[in-house]
């Protein structure tokens, strides 16, 4: 089964720092690159997504960048805040999900 | 609030028993997905229904079954429960059956098998 590999598994960042999470995929038919955010006790919620016709998309402090040749896409969180502490997932076509990255932002 | 409702929120039962988890999708959404989330396995896709028909199947055990009813709500049935079935079960919905696009998740049903 084709996989989606996230890294790192966990991440600790100081308030105001930059958080970077990576996702490597195998399926070359991938045409939608989402990042979901999950808080404890809640279901995942779409944070930001990109389609392969653009290399970068920015929404506020969150940027998703896409590298087709490397088959990777990344989430950058600028000026990280304690409220960003959550688990982040990437996914392939809703069927195959990364194992998640647990982000802790220290105040 | 995603608009997706799951019941029950918590369920404690014994090995060998059978439980039913219920999901009401967002108004207008035709597609329902079921996922299992455990600590070491991340989010595992179980099954997808679109407008009452099974559309895709993932790592769903034979002891598990699901269906989507004419009013579009869905149920996930888990039988002959084992300790390893303890997990969070999420339902998500979306308007279309397409592979891309946003999923809207419920808050999950936490199953504990003792």
Interface residues (C-beta under 8 A of the other chain):
Chain A: X31 X32 X34 X36 X41 X42 X43 X44 X45 X46 X49 X51 X89 X91 X93 X94 X95 X96 X97 X98 X99 X100
Chain B: X2 X4 X33 X35 X41 X42 X43 X44 X45 X48 X56 X58 X90 X92 X94 X99 X100 X101 X102 X103 X104 X105 X106 X107 X108
